[in-house]
Amino acid sequence: MKINNTVRYILYGVIVAICIIAIFVGVYALEFRVSGQKNIAGSNAINENETAEEVNSEMKVVNDFKALFNNSFSSSNYDSSKIKKMYDDKDIVYNAASLKEKKDEYDIDVNIPLININSDLVNKYNDNTQKVFADQVNLALKNEDSTEPIICSISYTAYINNNILSVAIMENYKSGKLPQRLIVQTYNYNLDTGEEVTINDVMASRGVDSTSVNKKINSTIKTLAEDDNTIADSGYNVYKRDISSDIYDVKNVKTFMQGPDGELYIIYPYGNTANTSEIDVIKI
């Protein structure tokens, strides 16, 4: 059967059109794929930048927190005339032991506070300070091995906010070749009732619910844990956080304080129980 010229031209036209459409679809698909890859890469870059910003923000909070430890007490004009003190001529919190001395065997720069309130609870606080901090200084002073020197620095800060006294003591301690430890102890005391203040008491006074606080804690710790993994994958030794640990539930928080403007600091000083200087601070 012969195909006349008209039909032949029509067929040619259809074939050419199909080819053009196929080329267009192929180019579009390729462009879409490349664009998609760029979007994914861009999204990853954004996520990495966001993570870096979050980590940097957390580092700033930690540095700002450490800067508070200037061995001073701010009473915020609190009337302490009704407070039963142990020493009437001293402030509610004062520097009870100060020593700066450097030898081959040790390097010591310490300021240790005493809470000057006559109560059984405060006596327990002061006894704990002696046990955790002052005894460490005495051990350092007794060190006779210059090949294993001890470095010890202790500082404190204290504030009154809404009749709540917050005292925090921080120690950097290094013995010989062992890793440096950063230790933080806090005391929170209700000056009106003479009772210990819990994290729930502070949140209630600030009108903050535990759900929102837990959300911020978990978000921060998760970001830092992911950063730990990235650093560890690069071959570095890091302190790895266990994000499943119940220490990150706000109801289990024991180490906290209120700062100079009443801000709440929730503190995770891992050096309290391990040989590490790693610390996390959540500011509310």
C-alpha positions in Angstrom: 0.0 0.0 0.0 1.4 3.4 -1.0 1.2 6.3 1.4 0.4 9.5 -0.3 2.4 12.6 0.3 -0.1 14.3 2.6 -0.3 11.3 5.0 3.5 11.0 4.9 3.9 14.6 5.9 1.5 14.2 8.7 3.4 11.2 10.0 6.7 13.1 9.8 5.1 15.9 11.7 3.8 13.6 14.4 7.2 11.9 14.8 9.0 15.2 15.0 6.5 16.5 17.6 7.0 13.3 19.7 10.8 13.7 19.6 10.5 17.4 20.6 8.2 16.5 23.5 10.5 13.7 24.6 13.5 16.0 24.6 11.6 18.6 26.6 10.4 16.0 29.2 14.0 14.7 29.5 15.5 18.1 30.0 12.7 19.1 32.5 13.2 15.9 34.5 17.0 16.4 34.6 16.5 20.0 35.7 14.0 19.0 38.4 16.4 16.4 39.7 19.3 18.8 39.9 17.1 21.4 41.5 15.9 18.8 44.0 19.5 17.9 44.8 20.3 21.5 45.3 17.4 22.0 47.5 18.3 18.9 49.6 21.9 20.1 49.8 20.7 23.6 50.7 18.4 22.1 53.4 21.3 20.2 54.9 23.5 23.3 54.9 20.7 25.2 56.6 20.3 22.5 59.2 24.0 22.4 59.8 24.0 26.2 60.2 21.1 26.1 62.6 22.8 23.4 64.7 26.0 25.5 64.8 24.0 28.5 65.8 22.3 26.6 68.6 25.6 25.2 69.9 27.2 28.6 69.8 24.1 30.0 71.7 24.5 27.3 74.3 28.2 28.0 74.6 27.4 31.7 75.2 25.0 30.8 78.0 27.7 28.7 79.6 30.3 31.4 79.4 27.9 34.0 80.7 27.0 31.7 83.6 30.7 31.2 84.4 31.2 34.9 84.4 28.8 35.3 87.3 31.4 33.7 89.6 33.1 36.8 90.8 33.3 35.9 94.6 30.5 38.4 95.5 27.1 38.5 97.1 24.2 40.7 95.9 21.5 41.2 98.5 19.3 43.3 96.2 18.7 45.6 99.2 17.1 42.8 101.2 16.4 43.7 104.8 18.5 41.1 106.7 17.7 42.5 110.2 15.4 39.6 111.0 17.9 37.0 109.9 19.5 35.1 112.7 23.2 35.2 111.8 26.1 33.2 113.3 28.3 36.3 113.0 26.5 39.6 113.4 29.4 41.6 111.8 29.3 39.5 108.6 27.0 39.5 105.6 24.5 36.8 104.9 27.1 35.3 102.5 30.8 36.1 102.8 34.2 35.0 101.7 35.3 32.7 104.6 38.5 31.3 103.1 40.6 32.9 100.5 44.0 31.6 99.3 46.2 32.1 96.3 49.5 30.2 96.3 51.6 28.6 93.6 54.4 26.0 94.0 55.8 23.1 92.0 53.4 20.8 93.8 50.2 22.9 93.5 48.6 26.0 92.0 45.8 27.2 94.2 43.4 30.1 93.8 40.4 29.7 95.9 37.6 31.7 97.5 35.2 29.7 99.6 31.9 31.2 100.9 30.1 30.6 104.1 26.3 31.1 104.5 26.0 33.2 107.6 22.6 32.0 108.8 22.0 30.2 112.1 19.9 27.2 111.1 20.3 23.4 110.9 19.7 23.4 107.1 22.3 26.0 106.5 24.7 24.2 108.7 24.3 21.2 106.4 25.0 23.4 103.4 28.2 24.7 105.0 29.3 21.2 106.0 28.8 20.1 102.4 30.9 23.0 101.2 33.7 21.9 103.6 33.5 18.4 102.4 33.3 19.0 98.7 35.6 22.1 98.4 37.7 22.9 101.4 38.9 19.3 101.9 40.1 19.3 98.3 42.2 22.4 99.0 43.7 20.7 102.0 44.6 17.7 99.9 46.3 20.0 97.3 48.3 21.7 100.0 49.5 18.4 101.3 50.7 17.3 97.8 54.4 16.7 97.7 54.8 15.3 94.2 56.0 18.0 91.9 55.6 15.5 88.9 51.9 15.3 89.6 51.0 18.9 90.5 47.4 19.8 91.5 45.6 22.8 90.1 42.6 24.0 92.1 40.5 27.1 91.6 37.3 27.8 93.5 34.9 30.8 93.1 31.4 31.6 94.1 28.4 33.8 93.4 25.3 34.6 95.5 22.0 36.5 94.9 18.7 37.1 96.6 15.5 37.1 94.4 12.0 37.3 95.9 13.3 36.3 99.4 15.1 33.3 97.9 18.9 33.1 98.5 20.8 31.3 95.8 24.5 30.4 96.3 26.6 28.6 93.7 30.2 27.4 94.1 32.3 26.3 91.1 35.6 24.5 91.2 38.1 23.6 88.5 40.3 20.8 89.7 43.1 18.9 88.0 45.4 16.4 89.5 48.5 15.3 87.6 47.6 13.7 84.2 44.0 13.1 85.1 41.4 15.1 83.1 40.3 18.4 84.5 37.0 18.4 86.5 34.5 21.2 86.8 32.3 20.9 89.9 29.3 23.0 90.7 27.3 23.0 93.9 24.2 25.2 94.5 22.1 26.0 97.5 18.6 27.6 97.3 17.1 28.8 100.6 13.9 30.6 101.5 14.9 33.4 103.8 11.2 33.8 105.0 10.4 30.2 105.9 13.9 28.8 106.5 13.2 25.9 104.1 15.0 24.5 101.1 13.8 25.8 97.7 13.1 23.2 95.0 13.1 23.7 91.2 9.3 23.4 91.3 9.1 26.2 93.9 11.1 28.5 91.5 9.1 27.6 88.5 5.8 28.1 90.3 6.9 31.6 91.5 7.8 32.4 87.9 4.6 31.0 86.4 6.6 28.6 84.3 5.2 25.1 83.5 7.4 21.9 83.6 6.3 21.0 80.0 7.9 24.1 78.4 11.0 23.7 80.5 11.4 20.1 79.6 11.0 20.9 76.0 13.8 23.5 76.1 16.1 21.1 78.1 15.5 18.2 75.7 16.0 20.4 72.6 19.2 21.8 73.9 20.7 18.5 75.0 19.7 16.8 71.8 21.5 19.5 69.7 24.6 19.2 71.9 24.5 15.4 71.7 24.3 15.5 67.9 27.3 17.9 67.9 29.1 15.4 70.2 28.6 12.6 67.6 29.9 14.8 64.8 33.1 15.6 66.8 33.5 12.0 67.8 33.2 10.9 64.2 36.1 13.2 63.4 38.3 11.1 65.7 38.2 13.3 68.8 37.5 12.2 72.4 34.4 13.9 73.8 32.1 13.6 76.7 29.0 12.0 75.2 25.6 12.9 76.7 23.0 10.2 77.2 19.8 12.0 76.0 17.7 9.2 77.4 18.9 9.8 80.9 16.2 10.9 83.4 18.6 13.6 84.7 17.2 15.7 81.9 13.6 15.6 83.3 13.1 18.9 85.2 11.5 17.1 88.1 14.9 15.5 88.8 16.9 18.8 88.7 18.9 19.4 91.8 21.6 21.9 90.7 20.0 25.3 89.8 20.1 28.9 90.8 18.5 32.3 90.2 20.8 34.9 88.7 21.2 38.6 89.2 18.1 39.5 87.2 16.0 36.6 88.6 16.7 34.4 85.6 16.7 30.6 86.3 19.8 28.6 85.5 19.4 24.8 85.3 22.9 23.3 85.5 24.3 20.0 84.5 27.9 19.8 85.9 29.0 16.4 84.6 32.3 16.8 86.5 30.4 16.4 89.8 30.5 12.6 89.1 33.0 12.2 86.3 36.5 13.3 85.3 35.3 16.0 82.8 35.0 19.7 82.6 31.9 19.5 80.4 28.9 21.5 81.7 25.5 22.4 80.3 23.5 25.3 81.4 19.9 25.9 80.5 18.7 29.5 81.0 15.0 30.0 81.5 
